Amino acid sequence: MALNHPTIEAANGDTKDRDIGEYQPDHAVDGSIDSDSDGVHEKLEVIFDQSAAQRRRASINPDHSKRPSSHRQKTSCFVHQLLEEKSKSGHWTPSKDGLLGDKPADKDSPAEMHDGEETPRHTQSRLLTKKQLSDMAFGIRELSKKLGHIRLLLKVRNVFLLTKAHDQKLIRNTRDMTEYLLKHKNEEGRPYIVWVEETMRNSPIFNAKGLLEQDDSYKDRLRYWTNELCAKKPHTFEICIALGGDGTVLYASWLFQRVVPPVMSFALGSLGFLTKFDFEQYPSILTRAFRDGVTVSLRLRFEATVMRARKQTQTEIDQSDGHRDLIEEIIGDFSDDVNTHTPLISHNILNDIVLDRGPNATMSSIEIFGDEEHFTTVQADGVCVATPTGSTAYNLAAGGSLCHPENPVILVTAIAPHTLSFRPIILPDTIVLRLGVPYDARASCWASFDGKERTELTPGDYVTVSASRFPFPSVLPLDRRSEDWVDSISRTLNWNNRQRQKAFDVEKKSKE
């Protein structure tokens, strides 16, 4: 299925055969590339070196059992098809030398089917060594750079439509686009299969029954998706079309926790940082995208895992006099003890992770760690850890920096800190952050992930934050992809918008 020598169309219209590498998507690549994009012919691959000597903290449940080969269907997403080539050879996981003990695998790790039974796999980026995480982040950045200079032709057959199911106007827009797609065919002459949310089946505004009465062939091509389908079979869809605002795009990231189809977002909401296309022109936009190809920007996502403190046995309580120290358990003498914490749940997020005081009247006390170092103790209403994409969200409201989405960084901003000296800090994406509630804290904290799944963190619990191996592919307009982000902050936030200072009247001054 790989295309070892795809045809690449240069900016001047000439065609040349270039070898892009051995790991290629099932989709053809039609690259409208600039003359300075000399790295396109290099191999697009992400390498994870299992021989790395430095390991991460072992507050995990390692599994030394031999993992079977994967029988999962290959993803239709061209980005993740490249990344999954290395997943098959075991490079997603830390080596046995980097783990201690003989415990069952993390319960939040995805599983493989082998002989009819599910076998857990380590897939969390927090389990990688420092070198593995650095190689992964560098590889994804290089892949993103290459994808930004080529135009990819998608063999679109299954179109995923996402909208606000409670907004009547958007439901009508969804029906219009559904009807348009059902009436047309792709470049291969095959009709589109359109997937809409299950709630549309009985929606009187969407009127699925009236739509199906127009043509008998629509019955097999109008289908309904559920959250379970998105989680288990994300490779079903070649492209996701989001109708709404930035919240709808974030919901797409939430639905597709691992493999994400390229997301084309139409601006029908309040904000427009992530929505790039005008809905009024959707017929021409979709026709051009499916015919001429798309350019994709890979947005960095974070993997956040809640680590729950295990309760001590009576013997352990007697030995420690009932005293536990979170710093000692994370980077100190007990850092190698896998029995101190257990993973509760893991999320891939596009915007931010927020730890706040919740309903408590008192401020929070939060310990912040970076790799094997204790950074600081924050006493504030909370802490916001944002991706570059999320820099314009809660991070901005809390006084954090604006950050271009192509920057590979982690932004940490305190929310109403009880000090004059705490300033927002920007960290590299190769760091594994840990934010925890100390055992002697007066109150618990609450963690939210892209504004969802609020989880209480009792004293001793913490959250790990690291760069995810599943980036978010956002489709960009072909004509204005380079200046799109600056335009969005100027248009949405009125960034640096003020009345221009008047010039001196030099001639009048000289006469005086």
C-alpha positions in Angstrom: 0.0 0.0 0.0 3.0 2.3 0.4 3.8 4.8 -2.3 7.6 4.8 -2.4 7.8 7.2 -5.4 4.8 9.5 -5.3 4.5 12.3 -7.9 5.2 15.7 -6.3 4.1 18.8 -8.2 6.4 21.7 -7.6 5.3 25.3 -7.3 6.2 26.0 -10.9 4.0 23.2 -12.2 6.8 20.8 -13.1 6.5 17.2 -12.0 9.4 15.2 -10.5 9.6 11.8 -8.9 11.1 12.0 -5.4 11.6 9.4 -2.9 9.9 10.5 0.3 10.8 7.4 2.3 9.7 3.9 3.1 6.9 4.9 5.5 4.2 6.4 3.4 0.4 6.8 3.8 -2.1 5.2 1.7 -3.0 8.6 0.3 -1.2 10.1 -2.7 0.9 13.2 -2.0 0.5 16.2 -4.3 3.1 18.6 -2.9 2.8 22.3 -3.7 6.2 22.9 -2.2 8.5 25.9 -2.0 12.0 25.7 -3.4 13.5 25.8 0.1 11.7 22.6 1.2 14.7 20.5 0.6 13.9 18.0 3.4 10.8 16.5 1.8 12.7 13.6 0.3 14.0 12.5 3.6 12.4 9.6 5.5 9.4 10.5 7.6 9.8 8.4 10.7 9.9 8.7 14.4 12.6 6.7 16.1 12.5 5.5 19.7 15.8 4.3 21.0 15.2 1.5 23.6 18.9 1.5 24.5 18.6 4.8 26.4 20.1 4.6 29.8 18.1 7.3 31.7 14.7 6.2 32.7 11.7 7.9 34.1 10.4 7.6 37.6 9.0 4.1 38.2 5.6 5.1 39.8 4.0 2.8 37.3 2.9 -0.8 37.0 5.4 -2.4 34.6 4.7 -5.5 32.6 7.5 -7.8 31.6 5.4 -10.3 29.6 6.1 -10.6 26.0 3.8 -8.5 23.8 2.1 -10.1 20.8 2.1 -8.5 17.4 -0.7 -6.1 16.7 -3.7 -7.3 14.7 -5.3 -3.9 14.6 -6.5 -2.4 11.3 -4.2 0.3 10.0 -5.3 3.8 10.5 -6.6 5.9 7.6 -5.0 9.0 9.0 -1.8 9.7 7.0 0.0 11.2 10.1 -0.6 8.3 12.4 0.1 5.7 9.8 3.6 7.1 9.7 3.9 7.0 13.5 2.4 3.5 13.9 5.1 1.9 11.8 7.4 2.3 14.9 4.6 1.2 17.3 4.6 -2.3 15.8 8.3 -2.8 16.6 7.9 -2.0 20.3 9.5 1.5 20.2 6.5 3.0 22.0 7.4 1.3 25.3 10.3 1.7 27.7 12.8 -1.1 27.9 12.8 -3.7 30.6 16.0 -2.3 32.0 14.2 0.9 32.8 11.5 -0.7 34.9 11.4 -2.3 38.3 9.3 -5.0 39.8 6.9 -7.5 38.2 3.5 -5.8 38.3 0.5 -5.9 35.9 0.3 -3.3 33.3 -1.4 0.1 33.7 -5.1 -0.3 33.6 -5.5 2.8 31.5 -3.1 1.5 28.8 -4.8 0.4 25.6 -4.8 -3.3 24.8 -4.1 -5.6 21.9 -6.1 -8.7 21.0 -4.2 -12.0 21.1 -5.8 -15.4 21.0 -9.1 -13.8 21.8 -7.9 -12.0 24.9 -6.8 -8.5 25.5 -3.2 -8.0 26.4 -2.4 -4.6 28.0 0.3 -2.4 26.3 2.4 0.5 27.6 1.6 3.5 25.5 1.9 6.4 27.8 4.6 8.9 26.9 5.2 9.4 30.7 6.8 5.9 30.7 9.4 6.8 28.1 13.0 7.6 29.0 14.3 11.2 28.7 16.0 10.3 25.4 12.9 8.4 24.0 10.7 11.3 24.8 13.1 13.8 23.2 13.4 11.6 20.1 9.7 11.3 19.9 9.1 15.1 20.2 11.8 15.9 17.7 10.5 13.3 15.2 6.9 14.7 15.4 8.2 18.3 14.9 10.2 17.2 11.9 7.1 15.4 10.5 5.0 18.5 11.1 7.5 20.7 9.3 7.5 18.4 6.3 3.7 18.2 6.2 3.5 22.0 6.3 5.3 22.2 3.0 3.4 19.6 1.0 -0.2 19.2 -0.1 -1.7 15.8 0.7 -4.4 14.3 -1.5 -6.9 12.4 0.7 -8.8 9.5 -0.7 -11.9 10.6 1.1 -14.8 8.2 1.3 -16.0 8.4 5.0 -16.7 11.9 6.2 -17.2 12.5 9.9 -19.5 15.5 10.7 -19.3 17.0 14.1 -21.5 19.8 15.4 -23.3 21.1 18.5 -26.2 18.7 18.8 -28.3 21.2 20.9 -27.9 24.2 18.5 -30.8 24.2 16.0 -29.1 26.5 13.5 -26.0 24.2 13.4 -28.2 21.2 13.0 -29.7 22.8 9.9 -26.2 23.5 8.6 -25.2 19.9 9.3 -28.2 18.7 7.3 -27.3 21.0 4.3 -23.7 19.7 4.3 -24.9 16.1 4.6 -27.2 16.5 1.7 -24.5 18.1 -0.4 -22.0 15.3 0.3 -24.6 12.5 -0.3 -25.3 14.0 -3.8 -21.6 14.1 -4.8 -18.8 11.6 -5.4 -15.1 11.7 -4.7 -12.4 11.9 -7.3 -12.5 8.1 -7.9 -16.2 8.3 -8.7 -17.3 6.7 -5.5 -20.1 8.3 -3.5 -19.3 9.6 0.0 -20.4 7.9 3.2 -21.5 10.6 5.7 -21.3 10.0 9.5 -23.4 12.1 11.8 -24.0 11.9 15.5 -26.4 9.3 16.8 -28.7 12.1 18.2 -29.4 13.2 14.6 -31.3 10.0 13.9 -34.5 11.2 15.6 -33.9 15.0 15.3 -36.9 16.7 13.6 -34.7 19.5 12.4 -32.2 17.2 10.8 -35.1 15.2 9.3 -33.1 12.1 8.5 -36.3 10.3 7.2 -37.0 13.1 4.7 -33.3 12.9 3.5 -33.4 9.2 3.0 -36.6 9.5 0.9 -34.7 11.5 -1.7 -32.6 8.6 -2.9 -32.6 4.9 -2.0 -28.8 4.8 -2.0 -28.7 7.3 0.9 -29.9 4.5 3.3 -26.5 2.8 3.1 -24.4 6.0 3.0 -26.0 8.0 5.9 -24.6 6.5 9.1 -24.4 7.4 12.7 -21.4 7.6 15.0 -21.1 7.1 18.7 -18.5 7.9 21.3 -17.6 4.3 21.5 -17.1 4.0 17.7 -14.7 7.1 17.8 -12.7 5.5 20.6 -12.4 2.0 19.2 -12.4 2.6 15.4 -11.0 6.0 14.7 -9.4 4.7 11.5 -12.9 4.5 9.9 -12.9 8.2 8.9 -10.6 9.9 6.4 -11.5 13.4 7.5 -13.5 15.2 10.3 -15.5 18.3 9.5 -16.3 20.4 12.5 -19.2 22.9 12.4 -19.1 25.3 15.3 -16.6 27.2 17.4 -13.3 26.3 19.1 -15.2 24.3 21.6 -16.4 22.0 18.8 -12.8 21.4 17.7 -11.8 20.7 21.3 -14.6 18.1 21.4 -13.2 16.5 18.3 -9.9 16.1 20.2 -11.8 14.7 23.1 -13.6 12.1 21.0 -10.4 10.9 19.3 -8.1 10.3 22.2 -5.4 8.7 20.1 -5.7 8.6 16.3 -7.3 11.8 15.1 -8.4 12.2 11.4 -7.5 15.5 9.8 -9.9 18.1 11.2 -11.4 20.8 8.9 -13.1 23.3 11.0 -15.8 25.8 9.8 -16.3 29.0 11.8 -19.8 28.9 13.2 -19.1 29.8 16.8 -18.0 32.6 19.1 -14.2 32.3 18.8 -12.1 31.6 15.8 -8.6 30.5 16.9 -9.1 27.0 15.6 -11.9 27.5 13.0 -10.3 28.3 9.7 -13.0 28.1 7.0 -16.1 30.1 6.1 -19.2 27.9 6.1 -20.9 30.0 3.4 -18.3 28.8 0.9 -18.3 25.1 2.0 -19.2 23.7 -1.5 -16.1 25.3 -3.2 -13.9 24.7 -0.1 -14.7 21.0 0.1 -14.4 20.5 -3.7 -11.0 22.1 -3.7 -9.8 20.2 -0.6 -10.8 16.8 -1.9 -9.6 17.5 -5.5 -6.4 19.5 -4.9 -5.4 18.3 -1.5 -4.9 19.9 2.0 -2.1 21.2 4.1 -2.0 20.1 7.7 -0.6 21.6 10.9 0.2 19.1 13.7 -0.9 20.6 17.0 0.9 19.4 20.1 -1.3 17.6 22.6 -0.5 16.6 26.2 -1.0 13.3 27.8 -2.2 13.7 31.4 -2.5 10.9 33.8 -4.0 11.0 37.3 -1.9 9.1 39.8 -3.8 8.1 42.9 -2.0 7.6 46.2 -2.3 4.1 47.6 -3.4 3.7 51.1 -0.8 2.3 53.5 -1.3 -0.9 55.3 -1.2 -0.9 59.0 2.4 -2.3 59.0 3.5 0.5 56.7 1.8 3.0 58.9 3.6 1.7 62.0 7.0 1.7 60.2 6.6 5.3 58.9 4.8 6.7 61.9 2.0 7.6 59.6 4.1 10.3 57.9 4.4 10.4 54.1 6.2 13.0 52.0 5.1 13.6 48.3 8.5 15.0 47.4 10.3 11.9 48.8 7.9 9.6 46.9 8.4 11.4 43.5 12.0 12.3 43.4 13.4 11.2 46.8 14.3 7.9 48.5 10.9 6.3 47.7 10.9 7.3 44.0 11.5 3.7 42.8 8.7 2.3 44.9 5.9 1.4 42.4 3.5 0.8 45.3 3.1 4.4 46.3 0.7 5.4 43.5 -1.4 3.8 40.9 -2.7 5.3 37.6 -6.4 6.2 37.7 -7.2 7.6 34.2 -5.3 9.2 31.3 -6.4 11.8 28.8 -4.9 13.4 25.6 -5.7 17.1 25.7 -5.4 19.9 23.2 -5.8 23.0 25.4 -4.9 22.7 29.0 -4.9 20.9 32.3 -6.1 23.0 35.2 -5.6 22.2 38.9 -7.8 24.5 41.0 -9.2 24.7 44.5 -12.7 23.8 43.4 -15.4 24.4 46.0 -12.9 24.9 48.8 -12.8 28.4 50.3 -9.1 28.2 50.9 -6.3 28.4 48.3 -4.6 25.4 47.0 -1.1 24.1 47.8 0.4 22.4 44.8 3.9 20.9 44.4 5.4 21.1 40.9 8.1 18.7 39.6 10.0 18.7 36.3 11.6 15.3 35.5 13.7 14.6 38.6 13.7 18.1 40.1 11.3 19.8 42.5 10.5 23.2 40.9 8.4 24.9 43.5 5.4 24.9 45.8 2.5 27.0 44.6 0.0 28.5 46.9 -2.7 29.9 44.7 -6.2 29.3 43.4 -4.7 26.8 41.0 -2.2 26.1 38.2 -2.8 26.1 34.4 -0.6 23.9 32.3 -1.3 24.8 28.7 -0.3 23.6 25.2 0.7 26.3 22.6 -2.8 25.9 21.2 -4.2 26.6 24.6 -2.1 29.7 25.3 -5.1 31.8 24.1 -7.5 30.1 26.5 -7.4 29.9 30.3 -3.6 30.5 30.2 -4.2 34.0 28.7 -6.9 34.9 31.2 -4.5 33.9 34.0 -1.8 36.2 32.7 0.2 33.7 30.7 2.1 34.3 27.5 0.7 34.1 24.0 2.5 31.3 22.1 2.6 30.4 18.5 1.2 26.9 18.1 4.3 25.6 16.3 6.4 26.2 19.4 7.3 22.9 21.1 6.7 24.1 24.7 4.7 23.6 27.9 3.3 26.8 29.5 2.8 26.8 33.3 0.8 29.7 34.8 -0.4 30.2 38.3 -4.0 31.3 38.9 -4.1 34.1 41.4 -0.9 33.2 43.2 -0.5 34.5 46.8 2.9 36.0 46.0 4.3 38.9 43.9 7.2 36.9 42.5 5.5 34.0 40.7 5.8 34.6 37.0 4.5 32.3 34.1 7.2 29.9 32.9 7.7 28.2 29.5 9.3 24.8 29.5 10.4 22.4 26.7 8.0 19.7 25.6 10.6 17.0 26.5 9.9 17.5 30.2 7.5 15.3 32.2 5.7 17.6 34.7 4.2 16.3 37.9 1.7 18.5 39.8 0.6 17.1 43.1 -1.2 17.8 46.4 1.1 17.4 49.3 0.1 15.1 52.1 -0.1 17.9 54.6 -2.3 20.1 52.4 -5.4 21.6 54.2 -7.7 20.8 51.3 -7.9 18.8 48.1 -7.6 20.1 44.5 -9.6 19.4 41.4 -8.2 18.6 38.0 -9.9 19.3 34.7 -8.8 18.3 31.2 -9.8 20.6 28.4 -12.6 21.7 30.7 -13.9 18.2 31.1 -13.7 15.2 33.4 -13.2 17.1 36.7 -11.4 14.8 39.1 -10.7 15.4 42.7 -7.1 15.1 43.8 -6.9 14.3 47.5 -3.6 14.8 49.5 -0.9 12.6 48.0 -2.4 12.4 44.5 -0.7 14.0 41.5 -1.0 14.5 37.7 1.7 13.7 35.2 1.8 15.9 32.1 4.0 15.0 29.0 3.9 15.5 25.3 1.5 13.1 23.6 2.5 10.8 20.7 -0.8 11.5 19.1 -0.8 15.1 17.7 -3.9 16.9 16.5 -3.8 17.3 12.7 -5.6 20.6 11.8 -6.4 21.4 8.1 -5.1 24.8 7.1 -6.3 27.1 4.3 -4.0 26.7 1.3 -3.9 30.4 0.6 -3.1 31.9 4.0 -1.6 29.2 6.2 1.5 31.1 7.3 -0.2 34.2 8.6 -3.3 32.5 9.9 -2.4 32.5 13.7 -1.4 36.1 13.9 -4.6 37.1 12.0 -6.7 35.1 14.4 -5.3 36.8 17.6 -5.6 40.2 15.9 -9.2 39.6 14.8 -10.4 37.8 18.0 -8.5 39.5 20.8 -7.8 42.9 19.1 -4.2 42.2 19.9 -2.2 45.5 20.2 -5.0 47.4 18.8 -4.8 51.1 19.7 -5.1 54.5 18.2 -1.9 55.3 16.3 0.4 58.0 17.7 0.3 61.2 15.8 3.5 62.3 13.9 5.2 65.5 14.6 4.3 68.4 12.3 7.9 69.2 11.4 7.1 72.0 9.0 4.9 73.9 11.4 7.5 73.5 14.2 10.3 75.0 11.9 8.2 78.1 11.2 7.7 78.7 14.9 
